[in-house]
Amino acid sequence: MLRYVTTNPGKVREAREYLGDAVSQLDFDYTEIQAADLAPIAARGAREAYRHAEEPVLVDDAGLFVRGFDGFPGPYSAYAEDTLGVEAVRRLVDAELDDRRAEFRCVLAYCDGEPFAATPDPVDRDDRVTAAATGAERDDQETEPLPVKLFEGVVRGEIVEARGDGGFGYDPIFEYDGATLAEMDAAEKNAISHRGRALEKFGEWFVERQ
Ligand SMILES: O=c1[nH]c(=O)c2ncn([C@@H]3O[C@H](COP(=O)(O)OP(=O)(O)OP(=O)(O)O)[C@@H](O)[C@H]3O)c2[nH]1
């Protein structure tokens, strides 16, 4: 069984839509380090979660990166949602920016305690992610680093007035191709979303690994 590590049921719903019953939620609040990128946060979280669960884990770290704010709230998206709220983030964009472009990013970090093949993975073409995926970056939890494999997905859109009541988080204020993510059902959102794209890469790779 693959454990999808998150406290957010919305993420699990979307993962199960894609991966089916092969995944179940592990409601584990791993330590989120401070970093400008999602990848090191997810990688460290996957190592901590694997040590905790002792079974294969998939950590999902996501964020909304507003172009005109140099990527803010980015890795701090959950904090901004909890403190300011989604509507205040939208008003901030409205008040401060002419450029409403933003992107959602999702990094999935997989760890099962086993090393990965050293050959370049044809599915995972993002150089930065592939470099991090070797597990060569410092593991601050133990002297022997646990290998972690990373998969990234991105969707580019715009911040708009809230519409729709599906999804979760910033979905109502993020528009892609004329519709907000909250106006899409789970399958429609997965087809274009940051999480869906990362899940697709992971799914193709995971089938080969089994
Ligand atoms: O509109 C959205 N559509 C999405 O598809 C989406 N995915 C994540 N988010 C938001 O971005 C932050 C992630 O923070 P995050 O990765 O730390 O997750 P989290 O704190 O919700 O749970 P956990 O997985 O850490 O336990 C939180 O504010 C989430 O609401 C999304 N918002």
The ligand as a MOL file (V3000), in Angstrom:
LIG
                    3D

  0  0  0     0  0            999 V3000
M  V30 BEGIN CTAB
M  V30 COUNTS 32 34 0 0 0
M  V30 BEGIN ATOM
M  V30 1 O -6.3220 26.1420 -4.9980 0
M  V30 2 C -5.5840 25.2490 -4.6940 0
M  V30 3 N -5.5410 24.1570 -5.4880 0
M  V30 4 C -4.7310 23.1300 -5.2640 0
M  V30 5 O -4.7350 22.1450 -6.0050 0
M  V30 6 C -3.8810 23.2450 -4.1540 0
M  V30 7 N -2.9470 22.4470 -3.6440 0
M  V30 8 C -2.4950 23.0570 -2.5730 0
M  V30 9 N -3.1260 24.2220 -2.3830 0
M  V30 10 C -2.9590 25.1970 -1.3320 0
M  V30 11 O -1.5950 25.5080 -1.2630 0
M  V30 12 C -1.1500 25.3370 0.0490 0
M  V30 13 C -0.3590 24.0700 0.0360 0
M  V30 14 O 0.2600 23.9030 1.2350 0
M  V30 15 P 0.8780 22.5070 1.6030 0
M  V30 16 O 1.4270 21.8240 0.3990 0
M  V30 17 O 1.7830 22.7330 2.7310 0
M  V30 18 O -0.4100 21.6550 2.0080 0
M  V30 19 P -1.3900 21.6580 3.2530 0
M  V30 20 O -0.8420 22.5190 4.3420 0
M  V30 21 O -2.7500 21.9660 2.7610 0
M  V30 22 O -1.3690 20.1300 3.7010 0
M  V30 23 P -0.0970 19.1550 3.9510 0
M  V30 24 O -0.0350 18.2760 2.7260 0
M  V30 25 O 1.1310 19.9820 4.1320 0
M  V30 26 O -0.4480 18.3790 5.1650 0
M  V30 27 C -2.4070 25.2760 0.9110 0
M  V30 28 O -2.8190 26.5660 1.2250 0
M  V30 29 C -3.3940 24.6100 -0.0080 0
M  V30 30 O -4.7440 24.9390 0.2830 0
M  V30 31 C -3.9730 24.3650 -3.3430 0
M  V30 32 N -4.8250 25.3520 -3.5910 0
M  V30 END ATOM
M  V30 BEGIN BOND
M  V30 1 2 1 2
M  V30 2 1 2 3
M  V30 3 1 2 32
M  V30 4 1 3 4
M  V30 5 2 4 5
M  V30 6 1 4 6
M  V30 7 1 6 7
M  V30 8 2 6 31
M  V30 9 2 7 8
M  V30 10 1 8 9
M  V30 11 1 9 10
M  V30 12 1 9 31
M  V30 13 1 10 11
M  V30 14 1 10 29
M  V30 15 1 11 12
M  V30 16 1 12 13
M  V30 17 1 12 27
M  V30 18 1 13 14
M  V30 19 1 14 15
M  V30 20 2 15 16
M  V30 21 1 15 17
M  V30 22 1 15 18
M  V30 23 1 18 19
M  V30 24 2 19 20
M  V30 25 1 19 21
M  V30 26 1 19 22
M  V30 27 1 22 23
M  V30 28 2 23 24
M  V30 29 1 23 25
M  V30 30 1 23 26
M  V30 31 1 27 28
M  V30 32 1 27 29
M  V30 33 1 29 30
M  V30 34 1 31 32
M  V30 END BOND
M  V30 END CTAB
M  END
